[in-house]
Amino acid sequence: MKPHFLFHNANDSVGVAVVDIKAGEKLTGACLENGRKVNIDALENVPLGHKVALKDLKDGEQVVKYGISIGHMVQSTAKGKHIHVHNLKTNRW
């Protein structure tokens, strides 16, 4: 089965959707670092290329992608939800 999302590092808190994800789907993700598979439930639609939370994230918590912090949450978000500009303040912008 092809994965719904990929993540790069075993410590990442978000994965990147490699297909359009629909709320309610059972998702499979793959870690590029070690090949580990992860299963989560999609709580929201997540467009191709956007991020999905791999764990519950609290307001102010650092978001890890590629094994490094890419920013922090501006509102708490549950595992399986869409992560994007509405709930993430990136370090870059």
Secondary structure, DSSP 8 states (H G I E B T S, - for coil): ---SEEESSTT-SEEEESS-B-TT-EEEEEETTT--EEEEE--S-B-TTSEEESS-B-TT-EEEETTEEEEEESS-B-TTSEESTTTEEES--
